[in-house]
Amino acid sequence: MPNGHSLRVLLVGDYDDDPRLGSAKVVHKLREELHEAGHVCDALFKRDLGVSPRGRHARQLLSPALSARAIRRAERGGCYDVVDAASAEGLWYGAQKKLGMHRRTALICRSHGLEHLNYARMLDDSREGLLPKPWTRRLWYPLSRLSQVAAAARLADRLILLNENDREFALSRGWQPSERIDVVPHGVSTAFVADRPAESRRGAGLLFCGSWDHVKGVSYLVDAVARLADEGCQPPLTILGPGRPAHDVLACFREDTRRLITVTDRVCEGRVVDEYRRHDLLVFPSTYEGFGLVVVEAMSQGLPVVATTAGCASGLVRDGQTGLRVPARDAVALASSIRALMEAPDERRRLGDNGARAVAAMTWRETARRTVDVYRRALDVGRSS
């Protein structure tokens, strides 16, 4: 297929169509950039797959079948060159390909973060006493969901992952040979890289950006805030986009520290970038991330980062060079690093500038370009076989 030939692409994922949130945001950004490059790109979200079943366990079990049905409906408007399905959603479609159907279409299995590794994190949370995990759920999830994720990865023509840790895991399980696994990281909007001000208006303190959930390390953040207060260090903290009512978030903090906390609901991308530009430090205490886009976004705006090694932070946050790294589940280390940087504005500026340079090439345009390269390789192999 000539490199200049435009593609017809269908992106599929069983998640809500909300461009402010993780996986859906990726779809919106990719679709925007693919359209800009002259390709046709459609997307199927949860509502397109069907509103029923609503229960989480039943939904996980039936999602691949719902996706195959929705793809078949979408194909009535013409065949796609590529079906790019998230997680297990390509399982039934991949099985149909093995039976000789959809010969002209390449199937890409995309992971927004390997569910097997997130499941291991949930077991760790259970051992830490943060999350109950009865034996019924320990059996059901691997049988109903994780087995389907693995099968979909094996049936795909190529596998797109977000980081080298996920790639090594997929290789260790034998899901695909090395030459059919591609690591394609996410990026930031080109406009926000291009118009970054020379000097941002700082002074708003700490920023935590993400869902208020155990996977984000929130219990360790709460502990760190209490430790800082006991030491006389009391920077304000903004909780941005928690997906929970403000009173629920505030109730997690010790009463004498709540006056330091501002809870802001989910906002548009432009407002998020403004928050990156006015705060002094991003706190990223996650115990697991598929990617951790907030790290790249914050660094692109010169905001220094204190982070665990979850997701993309393992490669992007170089300790003492582009940010500070702390062990996961370690509130003492988290508090210590926060205090060290809040007391050193020149160091914050140095780390922020280094971080911005480190991620300068990580744009959604580059992500889309690399994604199209993966599509073309899958199509070339399919047409030559």
Secondary structure as a PSIPRED ss2 file (coil, helix, strand):
# PSIPRED VFORMAT (PSIPRED V4.0)

   1 M C   1.000  0.000  0.000
   2 P C   1.000  0.000  0.000
   3 N C   1.000  0.000  0.000
   4 G C   1.000  0.000  0.000
   5 H C   1.000  0.000  0.000
   6 S C   1.000  0.000  0.000
   7 L C   1.000  0.000  0.000
   8 R E   0.000  0.000  1.000
   9 V E   0.000  0.000  1.000
  10 L E   0.000  0.000  1.000
  11 L E   0.000  0.000  1.000
  12 V E   0.000  0.000  1.000
  13 G C   1.000  0.000  0.000
  14 D C   1.000  0.000  0.000
  15 Y C   1.000  0.000  0.000
  16 D C   1.000  0.000  0.000
  17 D C   1.000  0.000  0.000
  18 D C   1.000  0.000  0.000
  19 P C   1.000  0.000  0.000
  20 R C   1.000  0.000  0.000
  21 L C   1.000  0.000  0.000
  22 G H   0.000  1.000  0.000
  23 S H   0.000  1.000  0.000
  24 A H   0.000  1.000  0.000
  25 K H   0.000  1.000  0.000
  26 V H   0.000  1.000  0.000
  27 V H   0.000  1.000  0.000
  28 H H   0.000  1.000  0.000
  29 K H   0.000  1.000  0.000
  30 L H   0.000  1.000  0.000
  31 R H   0.000  1.000  0.000
  32 E H   0.000  1.000  0.000
  33 E H   0.000  1.000  0.000
  34 L H   0.000  1.000  0.000
  35 H H   0.000  1.000  0.000
  36 E H   0.000  1.000  0.000
  37 A C   1.000  0.000  0.000
  38 G C   1.000  0.000  0.000
  39 H C   1.000  0.000  0.000
  40 V E   0.000  0.000  1.000
  41 C E   0.000  0.000  1.000
  42 D E   0.000  0.000  1.000
  43 A E   0.000  0.000  1.000
  44 L E   0.000  0.000  1.000
  45 F C   1.000  0.000  0.000
  46 K H   0.000  1.000  0.000
  47 R H   0.000  1.000  0.000
  48 D H   0.000  1.000  0.000
  49 L H   0.000  1.000  0.000
  50 G C   1.000  0.000  0.000
  51 V C   1.000  0.000  0.000
  52 S C   1.000  0.000  0.000
  53 P C   1.000  0.000  0.000
  54 R C   1.000  0.000  0.000
  55 G C   1.000  0.000  0.000
  56 R H   0.000  1.000  0.000
  57 H H   0.000  1.000  0.000
  58 A H   0.000  1.000  0.000
  59 R H   0.000  1.000  0.000
  60 Q H   0.000  1.000  0.000
  61 L H   0.000  1.000  0.000
  62 L H   0.000  1.000  0.000
  63 S H   0.000  1.000  0.000
  64 P H   0.000  1.000  0.000
  65 A H   0.000  1.000  0.000
  66 L H   0.000  1.000  0.000
  67 S H   0.000  1.000  0.000
  68 A H   0.000  1.000  0.000
  69 R H   0.000  1.000  0.000
  70 A H   0.000  1.000  0.000
  71 I H   0.000  1.000  0.000
  72 R H   0.000  1.000  0.000
  73 R H   0.000  1.000  0.000
  74 A H   0.000  1.000  0.000
  75 E H   0.000  1.000  0.000
  76 R H   0.000  1.000  0.000
  77 G H   0.000  1.000  0.000
  78 G C   1.000  0.000  0.000
  79 C C   1.000  0.000  0.000
  80 Y C   1.000  0.000  0.000
  81 D C   1.000  0.000  0.000
  82 V E   0.000  0.000  1.000
  83 V E   0.000  0.000  1.000
  84 D E   0.000  0.000  1.000
  85 A E   0.000  0.000  1.000
  86 A E   0.000  0.000  1.000
  87 S H   0.000  1.000  0.000
  88 A H   0.000  1.000  0.000
  89 E H   0.000  1.000  0.000
  90 G H   0.000  1.000  0.000
  91 L H   0.000  1.000  0.000
  92 W H   0.000  1.000  0.000
  93 Y H   0.000  1.000  0.000
  94 G H   0.000  1.000  0.000
  95 A H   0.000  1.000  0.000
  96 Q H   0.000  1.000  0.000
  97 K H   0.000  1.000  0.000
  98 K H   0.000  1.000  0.000
  99 L C   1.000  0.000  0.000
 100 G C   1.000  0.000  0.000
 101 M C   1.000  0.000  0.000
 102 H C   1.000  0.000  0.000
 103 R C   1.000  0.000  0.000
 104 R C   1.000  0.000  0.000
 105 T C   1.000  0.000  0.000
 106 A E   0.000  0.000  1.000
 107 L E   0.000  0.000  1.000
 108 I E   0.000  0.000  1.000
 109 C E   0.000  0.000  1.000
 110 R E   0.000  0.000  1.000
 111 S C   1.000  0.000  0.000
 112 H C   1.000  0.000  0.000
 113 G C   1.000  0.000  0.000
 114 L C   1.000  0.000  0.000
 115 E H   0.000  1.000  0.000
 116 H H   0.000  1.000  0.000
 117 L H   0.000  1.000  0.000
 118 N H   0.000  1.000  0.000
 119 Y H   0.000  1.000  0.000
 120 A H   0.000  1.000  0.000
 121 R H   0.000  1.000  0.000
 122 M H   0.000  1.000  0.000
 123 L H   0.000  1.000  0.000
 124 D H   0.000  1.000  0.000
 125 D H   0.000  1.000  0.000
 126 S H   0.000  1.000  0.000
 127 R H   0.000  1.000  0.000
 128 E C   1.000  0.000  0.000
 129 G C   1.000  0.000  0.000
 130 L C   1.000  0.000  0.000
 131 L C   1.000  0.000  0.000
 132 P C   1.000  0.000  0.000
 133 K C   1.000  0.000  0.000
 134 P C   1.000  0.000  0.000
 135 W H   0.000  1.000  0.000
 136 T H   0.000  1.000  0.000
 137 R H   0.000  1.000  0.000
 138 R H   0.000  1.000  0.000
 139 L H   0.000  1.000  0.000
 140 W H   0.000  1.000  0.000
 141 Y H   0.000  1.000  0.000
 142 P H   0.000  1.000  0.000
 143 L H   0.000  1.000  0.000
 144 S H   0.000  1.000  0.000
 145 R H   0.000  1.000  0.000
 146 L H   0.000  1.000  0.000
 147 S H   0.000  1.000  0.000
 148 Q H   0.000  1.000  0.000
 149 V H   0.000  1.000  0.000
 150 A H   0.000  1.000  0.000
 151 A H   0.000  1.000  0.000
 152 A H   0.000  1.000  0.000
 153 A H   0.000  1.000  0.000
 154 R H   0.000  1.000  0.000
 155 L H   0.000  1.000  0.000
 156 A C   1.000  0.000  0.000
 157 D C   1.000  0.000  0.000
 158 R E   0.000  0.000  1.000
 159 L E   0.000  0.000  1.000
 160 I E   0.000  0.000  1.000
 161 L E   0.000  0.000  1.000
 162 L C   1.000  0.000  0.000
 163 N C   1.000  0.000  0.000
 164 E H   0.000  1.000  0.000
 165 N H   0.000  1.000  0.000
 166 D H   0.000  1.000  0.000
 167 R H   0.000  1.000  0.000
 168 E H   0.000  1.000  0.000
 169 F H   0.000  1.000  0.000
 170 A H   0.000  1.000  0.000
 171 L H   0.000  1.000  0.000
 172 S H   0.000  1.000  0.000
 173 R C   1.000  0.000  0.000
 174 G C   1.000  0.000  0.000
 175 W C   1.000  0.000  0.000
 176 Q C   1.000  0.000  0.000
 177 P C   1.000  0.000  0.000
 178 S H   0.000  1.000  0.000
 179 E H   0.000  1.000  0.000
 180 R H   0.000  1.000  0.000
 181 I E   0.000  0.000  1.000
 182 D E   0.000  0.000  1.000
 183 V E   0.000  0.000  1.000
 184 V C   1.000  0.000  0.000
 185 P C   1.000  0.000  0.000
 186 H C   1.000  0.000  0.000
 187 G C   1.000  0.000  0.000
 188 V E   0.000  0.000  1.000
 189 S C   1.000  0.000  0.000
 190 T H   0.000  1.000  0.000
 191 A H   0.000  1.000  0.000
 192 F H   0.000  1.000  0.000
 193 V H   0.000  1.000  0.000
 194 A H   0.000  1.000  0.000
 195 D C   1.000  0.000  0.000
 196 R C   1.000  0.000  0.000
 197 P C   1.000  0.000  0.000
 198 A C   1.000  0.000  0.000
 199 E C   1.000  0.000  0.000
 200 S C   1.000  0.000  0.000
 201 R C   1.000  0.000  0.000
 202 R C   1.000  0.000  0.000
 203 G C   1.000  0.000  0.000
 204 A C   1.000  0.000  0.000
 205 G C   1.000  0.000  0.000
 206 L E   0.000  0.000  1.000
 207 L E   0.000  0.000  1.000
 208 F E   0.000  0.000  1.000
 209 C E   0.000  0.000  1.000
 210 G C   1.000  0.000  0.000
 211 S C   1.000  0.000  0.000
 212 W C   1.000  0.000  0.000
 213 D C   1.000  0.000  0.000
 214 H H   0.000  1.000  0.000
 215 V H   0.000  1.000  0.000
 216 K H   0.000  1.000  0.000
 217 G C   1.000  0.000  0.000
 218 V H   0.000  1.000  0.000
 219 S H   0.000  1.000  0.000
 220 Y H   0.000  1.000  0.000
 221 L H   0.000  1.000  0.000
 222 V H   0.000  1.000  0.000
 223 D H   0.000  1.000  0.000
 224 A H   0.000  1.000  0.000
 225 V H   0.000  1.000  0.000
 226 A H   0.000  1.000  0.000
 227 R H   0.000  1.000  0.000
 228 L H   0.000  1.000  0.000
 229 A H   0.000  1.000  0.000
 230 D H   0.000  1.000  0.000
 231 E C   1.000  0.000  0.000
 232 G C   1.000  0.000  0.000
 233 C C   1.000  0.000  0.000
 234 Q C   1.000  0.000  0.000
 235 P C   1.000  0.000  0.000
 236 P C   1.000  0.000  0.000
 237 L E   0.000  0.000  1.000
 238 T E   0.000  0.000  1.000
 239 I E   0.000  0.000  1.000
 240 L E   0.000  0.000  1.000
 241 G C   1.000  0.000  0.000
 242 P C   1.000  0.000  0.000
 243 G C   1.000  0.000  0.000
 244 R C   1.000  0.000  0.000
 245 P C   1.000  0.000  0.000
 246 A H   0.000  1.000  0.000
 247 H H   0.000  1.000  0.000
 248 D H   0.000  1.000  0.000
 249 V H   0.000  1.000  0.000
 250 L H   0.000  1.000  0.000
 251 A H   0.000  1.000  0.000
 252 C C   1.000  0.000  0.000
 253 F C   1.000  0.000  0.000
 254 R C   1.000  0.000  0.000
 255 E H   0.000  1.000  0.000
 256 D H   0.000  1.000  0.000
 257 T H   0.000  1.000  0.000
 258 R H   0.000  1.000  0.000
 259 R H   0.000  1.000  0.000
 260 L H   0.000  1.000  0.000
 261 I E   0.000  0.000  1.000
 262 T E   0.000  0.000  1.000
 263 V E   0.000  0.000  1.000
 264 T E   0.000  0.000  1.000
 265 D C   1.000  0.000  0.000
 266 R C   1.000  0.000  0.000
 267 V C   1.000  0.000  0.000
 268 C C   1.000  0.000  0.000
 269 E H   0.000  1.000  0.000
 270 G H   0.000  1.000  0.000
 271 R H   0.000  1.000  0.000
 272 V H   0.000  1.000  0.000
 273 V H   0.000  1.000  0.000
 274 D H   0.000  1.000  0.000
 275 E H   0.000  1.000  0.000
 276 Y H   0.000  1.000  0.000
 277 R H   0.000  1.000  0.000
 278 R H   0.000  1.000  0.000
 279 H C   1.000  0.000  0.000
 280 D C   1.000  0.000  0.000
 281 L E   0.000  0.000  1.000
 282 L E   0.000  0.000  1.000
 283 V E   0.000  0.000  1.000
 284 F E   0.000  0.000  1.000
 285 P C   1.000  0.000  0.000
 286 S C   1.000  0.000  0.000
 287 T C   1.000  0.000  0.000
 288 Y C   1.000  0.000  0.000
 289 E C   1.000  0.000  0.000
 290 G C   1.000  0.000  0.000
 291 F C   1.000  0.000  0.000
 292 G C   1.000  0.000  0.000
 293 L H   0.000  1.000  0.000
 294 V H   0.000  1.000  0.000
 295 V H   0.000  1.000  0.000
 296 V H   0.000  1.000  0.000
 297 E H   0.000  1.000  0.000
 298 A H   0.000  1.000  0.000
 299 M H   0.000  1.000  0.000
 300 S H   0.000  1.000  0.000
 301 Q C   1.000  0.000  0.000
 302 G C   1.000  0.000  0.000
 303 L C   1.000  0.000  0.000
 304 P C   1.000  0.000  0.000
 305 V E   0.000  0.000  1.000
 306 V E   0.000  0.000  1.000
 307 A E   0.000  0.000  1.000
 308 T C   1.000  0.000  0.000
 309 T C   1.000  0.000  0.000
 310 A C   1.000  0.000  0.000
 311 G C   1.000  0.000  0.000
 312 C C   1.000  0.000  0.000
 313 A H   0.000  1.000  0.000
 314 S H   0.000  1.000  0.000
 315 G H   0.000  1.000  0.000
 316 L H   0.000  1.000  0.000
 317 V C   1.000  0.000  0.000
 318 R C   1.000  0.000  0.000
 319 D E   0.000  0.000  1.000
 320 G C   1.000  0.000  0.000
 321 Q C   1.000  0.000  0.000
 322 T C   1.000  0.000  0.000
 323 G E   0.000  0.000  1.000
 324 L E   0.000  0.000  1.000
 325 R E   0.000  0.000  1.000
 326 V C   1.000  0.000  0.000
 327 P C   1.000  0.000  0.000
 328 A C   1.000  0.000  0.000
 329 R C   1.000  0.000  0.000
 330 D C   1.000  0.000  0.000
 331 A H   0.000  1.000  0.000
 332 V H   0.000  1.000  0.000
 333 A H   0.000  1.000  0.000
 334 L H   0.000  1.000  0.000
 335 A H   0.000  1.000  0.000
 336 S H   0.000  1.000  0.000
 337 S H   0.000  1.000  0.000
 338 I H   0.000  1.000  0.000
 339 R H   0.000  1.000  0.000
 340 A H   0.000  1.000  0.000
 341 L H   0.000  1.000  0.000
 342 M H   0.000  1.000  0.000
 343 E C   1.000  0.000  0.000
 344 A C   1.000  0.000  0.000
 345 P H   0.000  1.000  0.000
 346 D H   0.000  1.000  0.000
 347 E H   0.000  1.000  0.000
 348 R H   0.000  1.000  0.000
 349 R H   0.000  1.000  0.000
 350 R H   0.000  1.000  0.000
 351 L H   0.000  1.000  0.000
 352 G H   0.000  1.000  0.000
 353 D H   0.000  1.000  0.000
 354 N H   0.000  1.000  0.000
 355 G H   0.000  1.000  0.000
 356 A H   0.000  1.000  0.000
 357 R H   0.000  1.000  0.000
 358 A H   0.000  1.000  0.000
 359 V C   1.000  0.000  0.000
 360 A C   1.000  0.000  0.000
 361 A C   1.000  0.000  0.000
 362 M C   1.000  0.000  0.000
 363 T E   0.000  0.000  1.000
 364 W H   0.000  1.000  0.000
 365 R H   0.000  1.000  0.000
 366 E H   0.000  1.000  0.000
 367 T H   0.000  1.000  0.000
 368 A H   0.000  1.000  0.000
 369 R H   0.000  1.000  0.000
 370 R H   0.000  1.000  0.000
 371 T H   0.000  1.000  0.000
 372 V H   0.000  1.000  0.000
 373 D H   0.000  1.000  0.000
 374 V H   0.000  1.000  0.000
 375 Y H   0.000  1.000  0.000
 376 R H   0.000  1.000  0.000
 377 R H   0.000  1.000  0.000
 378 A H   0.000  1.000  0.000
 379 L H   0.000  1.000  0.000
 380 D H   0.000  1.000  0.000
 381 V H   0.000  1.000  0.000
 382 G H   0.000  1.000  0.000
 383 R H   0.000  1.000  0.000
 384 S H   0.000  1.000  0.000
 385 S C   1.000  0.000  0.000
